[in-house]
Structure formats: structure tokens, C-alpha cells
Amino acid sequence: MKDLSRVIVRPLITERGTDMREQHNQYSFQVAVAANKLEIRQAIEHFFGVKVTAVRTMNYRGKIKRMGRHEGKRADWKKAVVTLAKDDTIDLFEIV
């Protein structure tokens, strides 16, 4: 992926993610399936102005869902857990 604006799909805000943010300064994002760790690091640093120390990624398969007799499949997706430097935070997650 060459366009950094397409790397980050959306932030993931969950109860577990909130605990990770408070205890370990880690943030979760849904990212493009084709994005690698280097591109994710560059996108986070570029758009949020923070220093990233580590990136972990997980690939999820889309679930098979039924609607009556018909079957469908949800899209596959990728999750990234980004660890920030000690003093950095992302204000997008802060409650005002």
C-alpha cells in the first residue's frame, strides 16, 4: 500500500482496549488487510504525531452468517495493536 490514508480503517474502542490503553499505552485499530507493520507505524506517526515503539497485527477471518436459507460471509479484516512511547497519547480516545 502506498497511500497512508488508506491504511487505518477505524479505531477499535472496546473494554479490553480501554484497559490496554490505561495500563500499557497501547491502542487498537482496524487496518487494511494488505497493510504491513511498517506502513501501519508510518500512518499512525504521520496522522497522530506520536512515536510508535511496537506494532502487533492479527488477521481475522470473516464469519459465515445465515439469513433464512441463504448463506453469506462477512469480510476478512486485520487488527493492529500499536504501542506508543511513554509520554505519547492519542487524543481521539480521550473522553472530554
N, C-alpha and C positions, 0 to 999 in steps of 0.2 A: 504494500500500500504506500503510495507516495503522498497522498493528501492527508495531513494530520487531522483535519476537521472531520474526517470520516472514521477515525479510529475509535473515539469514545462515542458510544451509543447513548448511554444514560447512567447516572449514578444509581447504585442499589442501596436503598435505605431499609434496613431490617433491624430487628432487635439484636441479633448477633453482631451485625455490622456496627451498631452503636457501641457495644461493649468493646469491640476491637479498636474502634476509634479512640475511646477513652483510655484504654489500658495500654495499647501498643502503637498508637498513632498510625493505624492502618485504615485505608479507605477502599471500598469495593465499587467496581464499575462493570457494566456490561459493555463489552468492546466488540469490534468487528471480528468475525471468525478468522479472517485472513491476517489479522494484525499479529506481529511478533512482540516480544518483550521490549526490544529496543524502541520500536515505534510507539508503544504504549508509554514508555518512560518519557520520550521526547514530547508526546502530545500533552501529558499531564504537566510537565515542566513548562511547556510553552503557554498553555491556556490558563493555568492557575498560578504560575510564578512561584513554584515551590521546588525544593530539592528532593528528588526521589532516591532512596537508598536501596530499595529492592522491589522487584515485581514478580508476583506469582500468578500463573494462569491456570484455569481449569476449563476443559471443554465439556459441555453438556449436550446430550442427545435430546432431540425433541420427543415429547411423549406422543403415543398413539391415542387418539381420542375418538369416541364413537358418538354419533348423533343419530339415534334410531338404528337403521340398518346400514348406514354409511359410516365408513371409517376415514379419518383424516390424520395428518401428522403435523404437530407443531414444529416450528423451525428449530434447527440446532442453533446453539448460541455459546458464547465464550464469556467467562468471568475473569476479571483481573483484580487481585488484591495488591494494592500499592502501599508500601511502607515509606513514610516521609521522614525527613531529617528531624532531629529532636525538637527544634523550635518552630517548625513549619506547621501550618494548619490550612485547611481549605474551608473558606467561609460559606460555601454552598450548603454545607450540612449543619451549620450553626443555627440554633433556634433564637430568633430575635424577640 
